[in-house]
Amino acid sequence: MNAPAHHDHSEPALSPEDAQALAQRCADAMYARDSASQGLGMRIVSVAPGFAAMTMTVRADMLNGHATCHGGFIFALADSAFAFACNSHNLITVAAGCTIEYLLPAREGDLLTATGRERTLAGRNGIYDVDVTNQHGATIAVFRGKSARIKGHVIAGPAGPAE
């Protein structure tokens, strides 16, 4: 993981261990409420502050008229990894915009992995890059998301509920 270029949080700094634990608790809470990602068979592989990796297996009901994975499903996987990465600081963050470039087709049975990384975070805005690869390591798509922080926390309180 590359460290983001710039961080500007209104919350007090956490130790690396506490930041990792908070990112994991945020991901667990979000995933429990995320019917869309669950319904598409997405799984969280790894999460850290400003980072998330998720997988999804391409199913037959995800294929388009060319017998390849519909781009909307690839976009959904990338968008979910983006969401988990940008909400890992426990500050509710939404997409302000995003783009995707499709490089190779994905096929039925492919295991896709979306790896999202925070590139910059300044004030309420961030930029995240997500690479979508298949089980062979080939890059299927590249996604860039622009985030906007809104009011609230993913889990109760700035550092989440007391344990």
C-alpha positions, 0 to 999 in steps of 0.5 A: 500500500502506498501512503496517501499524498496528504491527510487532513482529518478533523479527528485526533491522530490514532496509532497505526494499530488503532487506525487499522482496528477502526478501519476494520470495524467500519468495514464490518459495519458497512458490509453488514448493511450493504445489501448490494455488495452482498447480493453481487457476491462481493467479499472484503479481502483486506481493509486498512486506512485509505485502502480496501480490496474486494473480490467478486466472481463473475456469474452467468447472470452478470454476462452481457450479449457478448458473453462477457461481464457487463461493465456495470458489474465491474463498475459496481465492484470498483465502486464498492472498493472505493466506498470501503476505502474512503469510509475507512477513517470513520467519517461518512464519505460519498462519491462526488464523481468517478470514471472507469476505463475498461481494458479487458473483458471479464468472463464467467467464472473469473475471480475479480479483485478490486484494490482501492487506494487513497491518493489524496485526502484534503479537507472534505475531498479525496481521490481514490484509484481502484484497479480491477484485476482477474485471477491471472493478475491481468488488469480488467479496468481502472477506476478513479473516484472523487470523494466528498465527506458529509456529516456523521460517522460510519460507526458511533463516535469518532473512534467507534463504540467503546470495546 
